[in-house]
Amino acid sequence: MFFPQNTQVPGLSGERFQVVYRIAGDSTRVKAIATEICFDQTVELPEEIVPPGEVRDVIVGQIEKIEQSDYSAAVTISYPIETASTGLPQLLNVLFGNISLMPGIQVMALHLSGRILIEYTGSNFGISGLRLLLKAFDRPLLSASIRPMGLVAEALAQVAYQLALGGIDIVKDDHGLANQPFAPYEARVWRCAQAVAKANRETGVNCIYAPNITAPVDQIIERALFAKRAGAGALMISYGLTGFDALRMLTSDKRIDLPVIAHPALFGSFVTTPTSGISPYVLFGQLMRLAGADASIFVNYGGRYPYTPEQCQSVAEGCVVPMGHLPAIFPVPSSGLTLERLPELREFYGRDVIFHIGTGLYRSGHDLTANARLFAQQVQ
Amino acid sequence: MFFPQNTQVPGLSGERFQVVYRIAGDSTRVKAIATEICFDQTVELPEEIVPPGEVRDVIVGQIEKIEQSDYSAAVTISYPIETASTGLPQLLNVLFGNISLMPGIQVMALHLSGRILIEYTGSNFGISGLRLLLKAFDRPLLSASIRPMGLVAEALAQVAYQLALGGIDIVKDDHGLANQPFAPYEARVWRCAQAVAKANRETGVNCIYAPNITAPVDQIIERALFAKRAGAGALMISYGLTGFDALRMLTSDKRIDLPVIAHPALFGSFVTTPTSGISPYVLFGQLMRLAGADASIFVNYGGRYPYTPEQCQSVAEGCVVPMGHLPAIFPVPSSGLTLERLPELREFYGRDVIFHIGTGLYRSGHDLTANARLFAQQVQ
């Protein structure tokens, strides 16, 4: 061995965290892959060349439980918290770094110990904080997007105004609105914030505007601060485009202190194959809370994209399952939310949900305010 | 319609860029999905409610070509460059934001126009720059990782020393070495850099040390600057853990000016399903060059992970295919690189490659320097 037997590893607390993986295969294959995960995600050496000692006994992942079904198993593996400490990127690395490259492994659930969770400020508002801002305590919330890309700032602001007037709670930029020459970021955000404020003065209710601050990573904070000065009531960011940790950076910055809506653009590839990747429960639920989002957009069932009610239910669970001090956040189903389906979806998701009305709103007719009102009446 | 017919879009150059998607299905389904892509990736409105005018005629993606095979088609779609301008996150969004959530679509290739490319500084060294640094002009290069996680900084530095002494060109941190209490970042980087410098004085050759600077996104630049002060000759970053744009931010920072090796941790999910996600050609080749990496690690064929020679060949092509002013970069196949396979792999990849020797090196025996020498002799 190239390092001595019985090598000690200093600085270990003895505390471990657990990850549940779904591994495809029969029990023999599952056992082999689970063992590979334990080594690949930590020491990256094959089992036979790691000598006895704390590296092998503590640093290497440990198989805690295998629940075998016909063609796959749920395998719980524990890691010492120190392997994954000092930041979200390294936690993601231990969770699914190397093995993301191997088909047939899916991250199903995280069980993070208190000492890891304490590194994360988590969501600043969560369900209760966002409800307080909106003064909407006992009903589902509604959000809608300002579209389409291509309109100038004034025209987008007009759309924002109409949606706010119709009783939408959160009027957000479409996630495709960035800083394009036809509607530059500052002009758009300024005008849309003004438009929503005007609608609020007229209605007396409290719609909030959430601009899209997705940007090159070194411009995100600056965009967020501008949005706040312009009067935005929340922010939206596509963590797939910026990286998970940009969301964490944003929500850890005390100067900003606005609710954050997380959009899954680009990261769909983690969930399109049910046997590989990261489960919707973890990706859209648990990881969003760790990174500090207050509301997490995902694809609803029954729309154009093929997701199941079970997957959507699991996202909703991942948004509220106990995770130490991290508050519960809003699941935001999007796609396929028509007026006709709202009663069914209200039954399905319960009260603590933000329904994101997309094309359903634009399809109902030319008067956006009237369309929005029809949706708003359904959730009162 | 909620916005007028014949709405003009100001600020358009008329220039478009092309994305080739593989879409699963027969010609009817392919046509339908291709049309959805054109709308979903831009205006996010259904075709029937977008009135005639520049939004529809220019902003919406356009199907340029469909090459139908039995069960899928290669579909070229063009977008106006302004939709994707002002940064890598928004380019990724137009490329594959929403539709990443739909199974059966794969990004196969990018054809970026000069006006988009000009936004990117690209790789600072590339193949020729890295060869110049290493004074190794006409042979494959060798890299190896300092392992395992769990050793203290002094012990890791000893591993680095042995590898450098054996003739490895690039001795890099294992990507699991972050800032753990048993080997904190600064102590590790300082000692490993010293160890490699010592080996260089003894051998007279020029091995470079590449520390892993993957970190919370607001600490990356600081870690890179520390590494440079400590004497690192290159840097490694896992862009999946930090986000693509953190790699772009790093390589655009003129104070740093070190070659960057890109590691794919976490982003394997984009390539594990051949019918969905992003092709290895784009992910490990084209996007890495756009983000500015000088060398791109990917999984070699014939190792424990199931990748094909064709996939590996395509990565190598993506690393060198003409892309405006962006230099060609090194493909870095990793996994399954044994002494026995080196001749075959040298034939396969040609001269412009960095062979990353992983467990093959540690498996060959207890004397790492002797093991490294055996590999080094093979590439002379």
Interface residues (C-beta under 8 A of the other chain):
Chain A: M1 F2 F3 T7 V9 P10 G11 L12 E36 Q41 T42 V43 E44 L45 P46 I49 V50 E54 V55 V58 I59 E82 T83 S85 T86 G87 L88 P89 Q90 L92 N93 V94 F96 G97 N98 I99 S100 L101 M102 P103 S145 R147 P148 M149 G150 L151 V152 A155 V159 Q162 D174 H175 G176 A178 N179 Q180 P181 F182 T214 A215 P216 V217 D218 Q219 S238 G240 L241 T242 G243 F244 D245 A246 R248 M249 P264 A265 L266 F267 G268 S269 F270 V271 T272 T273 S276 G277 I278 V299 R304 Y305 P306 G358 T359 Y362 R363 H366 D367 L368
Chain B: M1 F2 F3 T7 V9 P10 G11 L12 E36 Q41 T42 V43 E44 L45 P46 I49 V50 E54 V55 V58 I59 E82 T83 S85 T86 G87 L88 P89 Q90 L92 N93 V94 F96 G97 N98 I99 S100 L101 M102 P103 S145 R147 P148 M149 G150 L151 V152 A155 V159 Q162 D174 H175 G176 A178 N179 Q180 P181 F182 T214 A215 P216 V217 D218 Q219 S238 G240 L241 T242 G243 F244 D245 A246 R248 M249 P264 A265 L266 F267 G268 S269 F270 V271 T272 T273 S276 G277 I278 V299 R304 Y305 P306 G358 T359 Y362 R363 H366 D367 L368
